[in-house]
Amino acid sequence: MEYFSTRGQDEKVSAAEAIIRGLAPDGGLYVPDHFPRITESDIDRMRSLDYRGRAEIIMRLFLDDFSAGEIESLCGHAYSSNFDCPDIAPTRFVDENTAYLELWHGPTSAFKDMALQMLPRLLTASLKKRGVSLGVCILVATSGDTGKAALEGFADVPGTRIMVFYPRDGVSDVQRLQMVTQRGENVGVCAVEGNFDDAQTGVKAIFSDRALAGRLREKGWFLSSANSINWGRLLPQIAYYFSCYCDMMNAGVISAGGEMNFCVPTGNFGNILAGWIAKRMGLPVKRFICASNENNVLTDFINTGVYDKRRDFHLTSSPSMDILVSSNLERLLYFITKDAGKTAAWMRSLSGEGRYFVGNDVLREIQADFAAGYCSDAEVQAEIARVWSENGYLIDTHTAVASAVLGAYRKQSGDMIPAAVVSTASPYKFCASVLNALGETADAPGHELISRLESATGTAAPAPLAKLAGKPERFKDCIAPENMTSAVEKFLS
Ligand SMILES: *Cc1c(COP(=O)(O)O)cnc(C)c1O
């Protein structure tokens, strides 16, 4: 299978090359040249396998430059005792046709582990395959979840280093503690004065600094990114949609060939796009319901065909979805139109005028597969309280956005077929909001809120979060944005 850019098919590359490069040279995103097919009998075979086995089948189809043994080893490392649940991504039912697909049993308690526990080894295996002898240094600017998940994925992986910059004025106390206590000999963590944009702008400047790249190459390093535009982050996410479908069949909720819906809390459009690719491969999904918070640019897009980022930015209780430019949507537009010229023109229009309209034909195709809705922070609080009181099941703020949007979708459309809400974070990552939703106070440092939520609900926090309280803080530096480049050079010297 070959990969090319959403903005032009002149250059075709292997999976390994696409993963090493991340972004295509023309600024587009890498896409596979076709979608492999999965049949009803393939799914039937997957039903009896564990998560690793299911993931191997999917990964093999897209990574034909990797051997079966390599893929077995990649999945074996990515999904084992680093997860606190042997099922890896369990499907939990709250009634006969509603389930939550829990993607947060990895080391950082958010769904980004599903890809970032895989990416480092996928990347180092790709470098070896392509004969690249340089070490890779991952640079991340993070508003919270990505930085920690990338640190945990790359910690002590041979041939790699990772440096994470987080905004001093922009992450929760639990998120900060998770990062500054990170283990590993090859990791660096540094606060940056200012907000997320300041950190992000600094990292972008480092990536485009040719002179710096030259100096680092002489020392044996090249810089790469771990964000969700990399094909290597999207690919591992396709597997859990198949896995959930198998769980639904095994529970007797759907029979062979029967359809289900997925409702996905969405930010950068990576998670939900992986699901849509699964559908194109043959998974019987009727609709993907795209759930947003008050930053509802995708709700408007899916309902009208107009993507317009010129709007107020809201800080919400589901911060990992506070996004106005959903990068992975570019891949959907390419897949639907198969037209790199059109896709490139829309992206130019987005960065120039701040908006684009895809036209009614493309809109109709999108609406055949997607529905969309959004909800406010007040509705998020009410949904956490409702699910807890009716089902004794505790969800985080991001999952609550999707849970509320699924309820509204079902009411409006009457479409009551079996559905899974994709659950993207442990409620213990967002203790303050969850405690407030349950009518408890949340006026204490992060690690105290964790034990408060445990005693209020009689549930247990994931072990890595519960253990944060006693850990030493390894990384104390806080620098001005203009000093980020020299911090990277020092880190790699
Ligand atoms: C990153 C994240 C999301 C958004 O996922 P996308 O792939 O960017 O759409 C949702 N919930 C949580 C908890 C996240 O960390």
The ligand as an ORCA input file, in Angstrom:
! r2SCAN-3c Opt
* xyz 0 1
  C      -7.679     14.583     22.426
  C      -8.974     14.321     23.159
  C     -10.234     14.402     22.508
  C     -10.373     14.825     21.054
  O      -9.944     13.841     20.147
  P      -9.658     14.199     18.604
  O      -9.037     12.991     18.032
  O      -8.725     15.382     18.641
  O     -10.971     14.544     17.994
  C     -11.368     14.099     23.250
  N     -11.298     13.766     24.555
  C     -10.106     13.689     25.217
  C     -10.107     13.338     26.663
  C      -8.910     13.951     24.544
  O      -7.741     13.884     25.209
*
